[in-house]
Amino acid sequence: MPTETTARARPEHPVVSATGLTKRYGDLVAVDAIDLQVRAGDVYGLLGPNGAGKTTFMRMLFGLVRPDRGTIEVEGIPVQPVPVRALGGVAGFVETPRFYPYLSGRKNLELLAKLDGGGGGRINEVLDVVELSDRAGSKVREYSYGMVQRLGVAASLMREPRLLVLDEPTNGLDPAGIRDMRALIQRLADSGLTVLLSSHHMDEVDEMCTRVAIMRRGQLAFDGSMSELRGRAGRATRHLVTSDDATALTICRTTPGIVHAEREGARIVFDADDRAVERLSRELVEGGVGIRLLHAPTSALTTLFFRLTDTEAGDDEEAA
């Protein structure tokens, strides 16, 4: 587990600072003039749909991709032109961590320790942190996907980083794996480690992060604390099915607090907070309209996320 000393970044600089950071691939602007800061002790979520530019940002942070314009710094040290100078206190992975499948988890960590110039004295400690001690002797090819992800975190912790960077750490995991990974990240954050993670799930960011940046087509649609984001998320999308949808739609459009009311097939979709929904329910009953279904398929935060990123629930396009 990171100690208080290793987990604390130098106070005179943000842990990560991006200024005007831009990356183009031909006509595609993957990251478009981003300014953001990750402070010591943050669990900072980089949130956005697939293709928003999250992975490109992380590749620039790790020095794997050169920005076309702007700068990115770690504790005041520019990542470019010599990434190794800035990344001494940074560990993590972009996309899926890779290991030798025919070697055990422990052997993989031993090899990584040698490559990194260390003696592997922390292997038992990090295996215990990620709860893989009992499977350390098993070959990695026998691991579940979630166990491989946790082994990736263990490999990152071998460096005693001040900043842990995780790209979509729960992507592809089953519900139990998601639960275990979220619990692990929370334990690391509670130890004082600064964490930067990307995700396209609002509930994941809401559960774990203290600050969040929401990306949309390479740009920032929001950057601030989770409390600030929650303050903007007063309304949730609601689905309504009634005995008389034509009359119900008219009532929706004249009831204060009901917005974006539209007919979608056999249902009415609108945005509203709980108080407006209570008012609408009374208006429908008084208007002689029977309510067959009224529910919120997404939370208010998720509704706000879709609105900020111009996406629809269920979108999952593959993009760089």
KOLDOLO-962083 format. One record per atom (N, C-alpha, C): residue in three letters; x, y, z. Coordinates in steps of 0.02 Angstrom, whole numbers, plus 50000, padded with zeros to 5 digits. Layout:
// residues N
alaXYZ;...
// end
This chain:
// residues 320
met500434994050000;met500005000050000;met500445006250000;pro500295011349958;pro500705017249957;pro500715020650026;thr501295023150045;thr501355026650108;thr501145033850099;glu501065037450156;glu500865044450152;glu501385048450113;thr502025046750121;thr502545050550087;thr502525049450013;thr502465043149990;thr502475041849919;thr501835044149885;ala501285044149921;ala500645045849890;ala500555053349881;arg500935057449919;arg500835064649916;arg501285067749863;ala500985071449817;ala501375074849766;ala501655081349795;arg502145084149758;arg502425090549779;arg501895095849778;pro501795099549834;pro501215103949840;pro501245109949794;glu501855111749767;glu501895117849727;glu501625116949656;his501485110849636;his501235109549568;his500645104749571;pro500175105549523;pro499675100149516;pro500025093649497;val499715088149512;val500005081749492;val500025081149416;val499475082949383;val499445083149310;val499165089949290;ser499485093049240;ser499245099349215;ser499285099249139;ala498715100149106;ala498695100549033;ala498485107549013;thr498835110448965;thr498685117148941;thr498655117148866;gly498065118648839;gly497985118948767;gly498155112448731;leu498075106848765;leu498305100448738;leu497885098348678;thr498225097148622;thr497885095648559;thr498235090048523;lys497835085448496;lys498105080048454;lys497635078748396;arg497915078848335;arg497545077548274;arg497785071148241;tyr497325067548211;tyr497485062048167;tyr497155063548100;gly497545066648055;gly497255068947992;gly496735074348006;asp496125073247982;asp495595078147992;asp495245077348059;leu495395071848094;leu495075070648159;leu495455074048215;val495105078248253;val495405081348312;val495225077048372;ala495685072748393;ala495545067948448;ala495515071448515;val495965076248526;val495975080348587;val496055087548565;asp495595091848587;asp495535098448558;asp495635103948612;ala496255106248619;ala496415112048662;ala496155111248733;ile496325105648764;ile496085104148832;ile496525107548884;asp496205110548934;asp496525113148994;asp496225109549054;leu496635106049093;leu496375103049155;leu496955101849204;gln496765101149267;gln497245099749320;gln496995094349366;val497445089749382;val497315084549432;val497735086249493;arg497405087149551;arg497755089249611;arg497925083249655;ala498405084149698;ala498605078749744;ala498015076449785;gly497925069949789;gly497385067049828;gly496735066249790;asp496685068949729;asp496075068149689;asp495985060849668;val495365058749663;val495185053149620;val494815056349562;tyr495175057249508;tyr494945061449453;tyr494695057049397;gly494065057949378;gly493765053949325;gly493775057649259;leu494015054249207;leu493995056849139;leu493435052949105;leu492865056349097;leu492255052949077;leu492045055149007;gly491805050348968;gly491545052048903;gly491375045748864;pro490965046348812;pro490805040448772;pro491425038048735;asn491405031948709;asn491955029548669;asn492075034248610;gly492715035748598;gly492885040348545;gly492925047648566;ala492825049048631;ala492835056048654;ala493535058848659;gly494045054548661;gly494745056848666;gly495085055048730;lys494765050948773;lys495055049348838;lys495705045448832;thr495715040248790;thr496315036148783;thr496875040048751;thr496715044248703;thr497235048448672;thr497555053148724;phe497135055948767;phe497405060148821;phe497885056148864;met497695050148884;met498125046048927;met498765044048891;arg498725042648827;arg499335041048790;arg499825046948789;met499555053048784;met499995058848787;met500275059748857;leu499885058148908;leu500135058448977;leu500715053648987;phe500675047648959;phe501205042748966;phe501785043948918;gly501725048948875;gly502265050248827;gly502265045648768;leu501725041848758;leu501685037248702;leu501495040748637;val501175046548644;val500965050548587;val501175057648599;arg501455060848548;arg501645067948555;arg501055072448537;pro500915077348578;pro500385082148560;pro500605086348501;asp500105088648462;asp500265093248407;asp500335100348432;arg499965101948484;arg500025108548516;arg499895107748590;gly500115112748628;gly499995112648700;gly500495108448738;thr500405108248804;thr500865104548847;thr500475100448897;ile500805095148922;ile500555091348978;ile501145090149025;glu501035091549090;glu501565091149139;glu501355086549197;val501845083449228;val501745079549288;val502165082649343;glu501835085149394;glu502165088649450;glu502635094049425;gly502405097749374;gly502785103449348;gly503315101649297;ile503405095349282;ile503915093249233;ile503565091449167;pro503745094649111;pro503435092949047;pro503565085649028;val503045082349003;val503125075348981;val503565075048919;gln503495079748875;gln503915080148815;gln504445085548823;pro505035084648795;pro505225079548746;pro505535073248777;val505625073048844;val505955067248875;val505465064548928;pro505015060048908;pro504495057648955;pro504775054649019;val505345051249017;val505595047849076;val505725052649133;arg505875058849119;arg506015063849171;arg505385065349211;ala504805065249178;ala504185067149211;ala503815061249243;leu503965055149221;leu503535049549238;leu503805045049293;gly504305047349329;gly504585043249382;gly504095041349436;gly503605045649450;gly503115044149502;gly502445042149476;val502425040049411;val501785038349379;val501795030949360;ala501235027549370;ala501155020649348;ala500435019449330;gly500325014149292;gly499645012449271;gly499665009149203;phe499095009149170;phe499055005949104;phe498535009349061;val498665009148996;val498195011548946;val497905005448911;glu497245005048908;glu496884999248883;glu497034993248929;thr497124987248902;thr497174981348944;thr497904979748961;pro498074978449025;pro498754976549042;pro498934969749011;arg499564968948992;arg499794962848958;arg500304959249001;phe500224952649004;phe500694948449041;phe500854942149002;tyr501394938649022;tyr501544932148992;tyr501044927049019;pro500614924248976;pro500084919849001;pro500344913249029;tyr500934911049007;tyr501194904549029;tyr501594905049094;leu501664911149121;leu502004912149185;leu501484913749239;ser501664912549300;ser501224914149356;ser501184921749366;gly500684923849404;gly500634930849420;gly501254933349456;arg501514929349503;arg502114931349540;arg502714931949493;lys502804926949448;lys503374927149402;lys503344933249357;asn502744935049334;asn502674940949294;asn502894947249332;leu502704947749394;leu502904953449434;leu503654953449447;glu503944947649457;glu504674947249466;glu505044949749404;leu504804947849345;leu505114950249283;leu505054957749275;leu504464960349290;leu504364967549286;leu504804971249335;ala504894968449395;ala505334971749444;ala506044972049419;lys506284966749387;lys506964966749360;lys507034971749303;leu506524972049259;leu506554976749204;leu506554983949228;asp506224985149285;asp506174991849312;asp506754993449359;gly507214988749366;gly507804989949407;gly507714988749480;gly507144985649500;gly507024984249570;gly507144976949587;gly507124975549652;gly507264968849675;gly506644964649689;gly506064967449679;gly505454963649690;gly505264962749762;gly505524967049806;gly505384966249877;gly504664967749896;arg504284971049852;arg503594972949868;arg503084968249838;ile503294962749807;ile502824958449772;ile502284955749818;asn502484953149875;asn501984950449922;asn501504955849944;glu501764961849956;glu501344967349979;glu500824969249928;val501034970049864;val500554972349813;val500054966749795;leu500274960549797;leu499804955049785;leu499264954849839;asp499464956549900;asp498984956749954;asp498494962549945;val498754968349923;val498324974249912;val497774972749861;val497954969249807;val497464967949754;val497104961249764;glu497224958049822;glu496884951849841;glu497004946249791;leu497644945349773;leu497834939849728;leu498354935249760;ser498474935949825;ser498984931949857;ser498854924449849;asp498224922449853;asp498064915349850;asp498104912549779;arg498164916949728;arg498224914749659;arg498884916849628;ala499354918949670;ala499994921449644;ala500384916149606;gly500304909749625;gly500674904449592;gly500324901649531;ser499714903849516;ser499344901449457;ser499584905049394;lys499584901549338;lys499764904649274;lys499234909849256;val499464915249225;val499024920749208;val498484918549160;arg498614913649118;arg498104911349071;arg497514908149108;glu497604906449172;glu497064903749212;glu496674909249249;tyr496884915449243;tyr496554920949277;tyr495924923049239;ser495444925449276;ser494874928849245;ser495104935749221;tyr494694938849179;tyr494864945549154;tyr494944950549212;gly494504949949261;gly494554954449319;gly495204953449358;met495434947249363;met496054945849398;met496644948749360;val496624948449293;val497154951449252;val497174959049264;gln496584962149267;gln496554969349280;gln496864970949349;arg496704966949398;arg496994968149465;arg497744966749467;leu497964961949428;leu498694960749423;leu499024966849390;gly498684969949343;gly498944976149314;gly499024981649365;val498544982149410;val498604987149464;val499184985249510;ala499264978749525;ala499824976549567;ala500484978349535;ala500544977149470;ala501164978949435;ala501304986449439;ser500774990449435;ser500854997649440;ser501084999749510;leu500814996549561;leu500994998349630;leu501704996349648;met502004991849609;met502704989949621;met503164996049620;arg502975001149581;arg503395007049573;arg503295012149629;glu502855010649677;glu502675015449730;glu502505022249700;pro502015022449655;pro501865028749620;pro501525033849664;arg501585040149644;arg501185045549674;arg500545046549634;leu500545044349571;leu499965044949528;leu499835038149494;leu499235035549502;leu499025029349470;leu498535031049414;val498685028849353;val498275030349294;val497965023849269;leu497305023749265;leu496945017649245;leu496455019349189;asp496525015949133;asp496105017149074;asp495545011949073;glu494925014249084;glu494335009949084;glu494455003649127;pro494605004449191;pro494804998649231;pro494264993349241;thr493634995049232;thr493094990049241;thr492794987749174;asn493074990249118;asn492794988449054;asn492854980949041;gly492314977649023;gly492324970549008;gly492264966049068;leu492204968849128;leu492154964649188;leu491424962749201;asp491334956949233;asp490664955049255;asp490504958949319;pro489884958649343;pro489694962649402;pro490144961549462;ala490354955349475;ala490794954049532;ala491484957349521;gly491734956949459;gly492374960149444;gly492344967649450;ile491784970649428;ile491694977849436;ile491704979749509;arg491344975949550;arg491314977249622;arg492014976949652;asp492404971749635;asp493064970949663;asp493534976549642;met493504978449577;met493944983749553;met493774990449586;arg493134991949592;arg492944998249623;arg493164998449696;ala493094992749731;ala493304992449801;ala494064993449806;leu494434990549759;leu495164991349759;leu495364998549749;ile495055001849700;ile495225008849686;ile495055013249746;gln494495011649779;gln494305015549839;gln494815014649894;arg495065008549904;arg495575007449955;arg496215011349940;leu496415011349877;leu497015015049857;leu496915022549867;ala496325025049849;ala496185032149859;ala496185033949932;asp495905029549974;asp495885030850046;asp496585031050076;ser497065027750043;ser497755027850067;ser498115034450051;gly497805038650009;gly498095045049991;gly498385045249921;leu498355039749885;leu498625039549816;leu498175043749770;thr498485047749727;thr498105051349676;thr497955046649619;val497325046549597;val497105041949545;val496775045849489;leu496985044349428;leu496665046849368;leu496395040849329;leu495745040549320;leu495455034949284;leu494975037349231;ser494935033549177;ser494455035149125;ser493875030249128;ser493295032549105;ser492705028249106;ser492195031149058;his491725026949036;his491145029649000;his490495028049038;his490565026649104;his489985025149146;his489935030449201;met489385034249201;met489295039549251;met489245036749321;asp488905030949329;asp488825028249396;asp489495026349427;glu489965024149386;glu490635022349410;glu490995028549435;val490975033949397;val491305040149416;val490965043049478;asp490305042749480;asp489935045449537;asp490125041749601;glu490235035249597;glu490385031249656;glu491085032449682;met491575033749637;met492275033549657;met492625040349657;cys492415045049615;cys492835050849600;cys492645056949642;thr493145061049655;thr493035067449688;thr492975073149638;arg493305072449581;arg493265077349527;arg493185073649461;val492915077249412;val492775073949348;val492835078949291;ala493105076549235;ala493085080249172;ala492675076049123;ile492175079049092;ile491765075649042;ile491985077948974;met492185073148932;met492435074648865;met491895073348813;arg491885077748764;arg491425077148708;arg491795078948644;arg491905073948601;arg492235075048537;arg492895078848545;gly493285076648594;gly493945079448605;gly493975085648648;gln493405088448665;gln493375094548706;gln493085092948775;leu493175097748821;leu492885097048887;leu492195100148889;ala491695096048906;ala491025098548916;ala490905100548988;phe491315097949034;phe491265099649105;phe491925097949137;asp492135101949186;asp492725100449226;asp492615103549295;gly492555099249346;gly492435101849413;gly492335096249462;ser492105097949521;ser492005092949573;ser491365089049561;met491325083149591;met490715079149585;met490125082749618;ser490245086449671;ser489705090149703;ser489435095549655;glu489875098849617;glu489645103749568;glu489235100349513;leu489465094449491;leu489095090949439;leu488415088749464;arg488385086249525;arg487745084149553;arg487265090049559;gly487545095949573;gly487135101949578;gly486805103849512;arg487115101849457;arg486835103449391;arg486345098049367;ala486325092449402;ala485945086649378;ala485285086049414;gly484875091149410;gly484235090949446;gly483715086549414;arg483745085749347;arg483225082149312;arg483475075349286;ala483025070549286;ala483155064049256;ala482655062849200;thr482865058949151;thr482405057049097;thr481895051949123;arg481255053049106;arg480715048649129;arg480355045849069;his480095039749078;his479675036549027;his478965035949055;leu478475037749013;leu477775037849034;leu477345034248983;val476945029549006;val476445026148964;val475775026948999;thr475275029148961;thr474615030648991;thr474055027548950;ser473445028648975;ser472845026448939;ser472665031148882;asp472955037148883;asp472805042148831;asp473425046448822;asp473875044048780;asp474525047448773;asp474465054248740;ala473975055248697;ala473895061748665;ala473735067148717;thr473245065548760;thr473075070248813;thr473645071048862;ala473975065448878;ala474535065648926;ala475095070048900;leu475235069848834;leu475775073948806;leu475605081348813;thr474975083048802;thr474765090048810;thr474855092248882;ile474665087948929;ile474745089649000;ile475485090249018;cys475905085848991;cys476625086249004;cys476905093048983;arg476685095248925;arg476975101348896;arg476715107648930;thr476195107048972;thr475935112849007;thr476055112549082;thr476385107249105;thr476535106549177;thr477215109549192;pro477255114349239;pro477905117349256;pro478405112049279;gly479025112849255;gly479565108249275;gly479645102249230;ile479175101149183;ile479235095649135;ile479535098549071;val480105095949049;val480455098648990;val480615093048941;his480695095048878;his480885090448824;his480385084748817;ala479745086148827;ala479235080848822;ala479105079248748;glu479205072948730;glu479115070648662;glu478815063748662;arg478465062148608;arg478195055448600;arg478705051148564;glu478865045348592;glu479325040548561;glu478985033748559;gly478695032148503;gly478345025848496;gly477735025548542;ala477725020448585;ala477155019448630;ala477255022748697;arg477725027348703;arg477855030548767;arg477995038048757;ile477945041648811;ile478145048648813;ile478795049148853;val479265052948827;val479905053948860;val479985061248878;phe480185062548940;phe480285069548962;phe480805069649017;asp481045075649032;asp481515076749087;asp481165080549142;ala481285078549205;ala480975081949262;ala481305079849326;asp481265084149377;asp481475082049443;asp480885078949479;asp480995076349540;asp480475072649575;asp479865076849590;arg479975083249607;arg479405087549624;arg478955088649564;ala479265089649505;ala478865090649445;ala478475084249427;val478785078449439;val478435072049425;val477825071349470;glu477885073249533;glu477305072849578;glu476755077449553;arg476935083449530;arg476445088149504;arg476105085249442;leu476515082349398;leu476245079449337;leu475755073749352;ser475935069549400;ser475495063849418;ser474805066349439;arg474775071549478;arg474145074449500;arg473745077149440;glu474115080549395;glu473775083449336;glu473485078049291;leu473845072549283;leu473605067149241;leu472975064049271;val472995062749336;val472405059749369;val471805064349365;glu471925070849378;glu471375075649375;glu471105076349304;gly471535074949254;gly471325075349184;gly471015068849159;gly470925063949203;gly470615057749184;gly471065053049145;val471715053949150;val472205049749114;val472485044549161;gly472435038149142;gly472705032849183;gly473455031849171;ile473845031149225;ile474565030249219;ile474725022849220;arg474975020249165;arg475145013149161;arg475885011849178;leu476305016649163;leu477025016049178;leu477325022949185;leu477715023949238;leu478075030249248;leu478715028549286;his479275028949251;his479905027249285;his480485031049253;ala481045031049289;ala481655034349266;ala482175028949250;pro482295027449185;pro482785022249168;pro483505024149181;thr483635030649188;thr484305033049204;thr484265038049261;ser484825038949296;ser484855043849350;ser484905050849322;ala484815055749365;ala484885062749344;ala485585064149319;leu486095061249351;leu486785062249328;leu486885059249259;thr486615053349247;thr486695050149182;thr486325054149128;thr485745056749145;thr485375061049098;thr485795067149079;leu486105070249128;leu486535076049115;leu487125074049072;phe487425068149086;phe487985065749046;phe487785065048973;phe487215061948959;phe486985061248890;phe486875067948857;arg486615072748896;arg486485079348868;arg487145082948852;leu487625082448897;leu488265085848887;leu488665082948829;thr488585076448818;thr488985073148767;thr488595071648703;asp487965073748700;asp487555072648641;asp487505065348622;thr487475060848672;thr487405053648659;thr486735051248684;glu486565045248664;glu485955042148686;glu486125036148729;ala485685034448776;ala485785028648818;ala485865022548773;gly486395018748786;gly486505012648749;gly487005013548693;asp487185019748675;asp487705020748624;asp488355017748649;asp488705014248605;asp489345011248625;asp489785010248563;glu489895015648527;glu490275015148466;glu491005014248482;glu491335010248441;glu492055009248449;glu492415014848412;ala492895017948447;ala493295023248416;ala493945023648453;ala494425027148421;ala495085027648451;ala495075032148511;
// end
